[in-house]
């Protein structure tokens, strides 16, 4: 009897995963066919950017790409904590957190009628949907379309927030977990549309390493030995293996464009995660404090380098 129940459970889960895979591909194909166009309309009272005064150019634009829990315009609980801490401690930045990294059509998952019904009954499916979107974004058949869609979404959001192409103001893509797949994929589209100095910071980044980041100035990989989810990404995606020398990730690594910063003993999620406000380090800071300090230091270093080199390089 137990064996039958287990078989039915696994069969049901398999059907759910198949359905999710088909739905995830559907959205990027709808975008490619031009049947629907992405929208950047916002609920009343939702700002397009926070932080630096919109009446004058900020030192840099920071785009935050949240993890798989992202399903609304505002960030997840942990992502929201990080964004607020960055805004409070680096007032020179203009921060965008509303980008929908798991929707080529820029439609929040929680705003769709069917998913509102699902959320009240089977909330786990919301996470499965976004997980499947990561694998669609990593799939070589759909990756170019997905990259173009979300890259264009980010470029549009930046323009609405005041960014002027060729202005030389740096853009930093800060991504958490699966957001790293989207961030690395958006590089070429952002360069084509904005020609901005572009920097990437991944936090526990889960990505396949196939995307070309030639037009990024540098990528900072914030990681931890206790982050098993990020390690899984380095195992399951061949482009992350050193054997695949000509993958986008390995080319960038050979060119010295990737710098690793350890944030041990942080974990990917949970009470000791990178963004945990309660977990303490020997120096008394929380994990959230250290991550915030590290990101701000890296961004300010990027700003210094951009000033010294006189703007973006091709």
N, C-alpha and C positions, 0 to 999 in steps of 0.2 A: 504493500500500500504506500509506504514511504517512497519506494523507488518510482512508482507511478506518479506520485505528486511531484517528485523532483524532475521527472521527465517532462511533465506538463509545464512546470515552472521554466525549465530551460527552453522548451519549445516556444512558450509565450515570449520569453526574453529575446529569443532569436527573431521572432516575427517583428517585435518592437524595433530591434536594431535594423532590420531590413527596411522597415517603414521609415525610420529616421534617416537612413542613408539616402533613400529616394527623395525624401522631402528636402534634405540638405542640398542635393544636386539641383532640385527643381528651381530654387531661388536664383542660383547663379545662371542657369539656363534662361530663365525669364529675363534676367538683366541682359544677357548676351543677345537675345532675340529682339530686345527693344520693346517688349510688351508692356513693361512698366519702367518708369524712371525713378531713381532714388529721390527721396525728399529730405529736406533739412528743416521742415516745420517743427516747431517746438510747442509743448504745452505752455499755457499762459504762466508767466512768472519764471520760466526756465531761461537762464542766461546762456549765451553762446560761448562765453569765456569768463573766467574769473581771474582774480589776481591783479596784475598791473593795470593802472589807469588806462582805459580805452582811448583817451584823448591824446595820448602820446605813445610813441613806439616803445615797446618793452625791450628788455635786454635780450630776451629769447622767448619763443613760443614753445610751450611744453604740451605735447599731446599724450594723454595717458590712455593706454589700451589695456583694459581690464581682462581678468581671467574668465573662465567659462561660466562663472556665476552671473556675468553681465546679461541682463535681460530688460533693462529700462534705460532711460536717458541718464539717470543718476547712477553712480557707481555702486558696486557691492559694498557691504559693510566694511571689509578690510581695505578695499581700494579707496573708498571714501575717506577713511582715516588717513591714508597716505597722501591723498590729494590735498586734504585740509592742512596737514602738517607742512607740505611743500609750500602751499600758498602763504601760510603764516610765517614761515622762516625764510622765504625767498620772494619778497614782495616785488622784485624786479621782473618776475616771470608772468606771462599771461598763459593761463592753464586751460586746456580744453579736455574735458573728461566725458563728453557726451557721445563720442564716436561709437558706432555700433560695429565692433570688429567681426561679429559673427552674423552679419546681415549684409550681403551685397546691395540690397535695396534700402539699407539704412532704416529699417523698420524694427523698433524694439520688440522682442519676442513677447513680452508681457502685455503689449498693447493689441495683440491679435486676438479676436474673439474666441477662436478655438483654444488658443493657449491659455486664456484666462480660465476657461472651463477645466483644462487639464491641470493647471496649477493648483486648483482647489482640491483635486482628487489624486493626481499622481505627479507630485512636484519633481520627482527624480527625472522625468522625461525632459524637463527644461534643461537640465545639465547634459543629458544625453544628446539633445539637439545641438548644443554648442560644441560638444566633443566631436560630433560628426562633422560639423562645419570646419573644424580644424583639419580633419583628414581630407575633406573636399579641397580646402585651400592648399593642402600638401600634395594632392593628386596631380600628376603631370598633365592629365587631360583637362583639368579644370583650373589649374593654378594660374595660368596667364589671365584668364577671365576674372578670377577672384581677386588677383592682385590689382588689376586695372580698376575694378569696381570699388574696392575699399580704398585704394590709393586716391582715386578721384573724389571719393567721399571726404577723405581727410583734407585734400587740397581745397575743396569747397568750404569745409568748416573753417579752415584757416583764413580764407579770403573773407568770409562773413565776419570773422573775429578781428579783421583789420589787417591781415597780412598782405603785403604788396609784392608780387613777383619781382625778382632781381633786386630786392631791397638790401640783400646781404644779411638780414637778421636771421640768426640761427634758429632752426627748428629741431627740437629734441623729441624723439619718439621713445617714451618710457613704457615698456610693456611688461605685463606680469603673466607668467605661465603661458597659455596658448596664445596670448596676445603677441608673443614674439614671432609666431608664424606670420601673422598679419603685418606686423611692423616691418619685418625684413622684406615681405612681398610688396610693400607700398613704396619702397625706395625709388624704383625707376619712374613710376608715375609721378611721384612728388617732384623729382628732379625735372622731368619733362614739363610739368605745369608751373612750377614755382622757381626752379633753379636756386634753391636756398642751400646754405651750409646745413647739412643734415647729419645728426648724431643719433645713435641708437644706444639705449640702455635696456638690457633685458634683466628681469628679476625672476629667477627660477624659470628661465625661458624653455618652453616646450615647442620645438620646431624641427623641421626635417633637414635644414641646412642646404636646400637646393636653390634658394633664391639668390640672385646676384645682387650684392651690396656694393658694387664698384663705386656708385655715386654717393655712398655714405662716407663721411670723413673718418669715422671710427665707430666701433661697437664695443661697449663695456658690458661684460657678462658678470652679473652679480649672482653668486651661487653659493652652495654650501654642501659639505660632505653628507649632511643629514637630509638632503633633498633627493629622495629616491624617485620622485616623479620626473624631475629634470633628467636624471640619469637614464630613466627608461627611454626618453627621447633619443639619447645618444646611442642606445642599443638597437632600437627598432628601425631607425631610419638609416639606410646604408650611406646616404650622403654625408652623414656625420662621422663615418668611419674614415680613418686616415688612408685606407686603401683607395678611396674615391678621391684622388688628388685634385680633380678638376671640378668638383662641386663648388658651388658658390661659397660655402662655409670654409672649405679647406683652402681655396684660393685666397680668401681674405685673411686667413690665419697665416699663410706663408708670406703674405705681403705686410704682416705686422699690424693689421687693422683690428685685431681682437685683443682686448686686455681683460684678464680674469681678476675679479675681486672676490675673495672668500668672505662669507658672512656666517661662518661657523659659530655656534652649533645650530643655527636656524633650520627649521623644517619648511616644507613647501606650504603646508596648511596646518591648522590646529593651534593650540595654545602656545606653541613655541615657534610659530611661523615668522617669516621675515617682517611681517607687519603687526605682530602681536604687541599690544601695548602693556601687557602685564609681565611677560617674560623679561628677566633682567640679566644683564651682562656683568662681569666682575667690576667694571668701572661705574656701575650704577645706572647706566642708560637702559632703556627698554629696547627690544628688537626694532620696534617702530622708530624710535629715536635714531638708532644707528643707521637703519636703512635710509631714513630721511636725510641725515647728515651726509651719508655717502653719496646719494644722488645729487644733492645740492653742490657738494664739493666737485663732483665730476662735471656738472653743468658749468660751474664757474670756471673750471679749468678749460672747458671747451670754448667758453667765451673769450678767454685770454688767448687761446690758440687762434681763434678766428680773427681777432684783432691783429695779432702778429702777422698772420699770413695774408691779410687784406681781403678776406672773403672766400667764397666757395671755389673749389677747383673742379674742373670738368671730370 
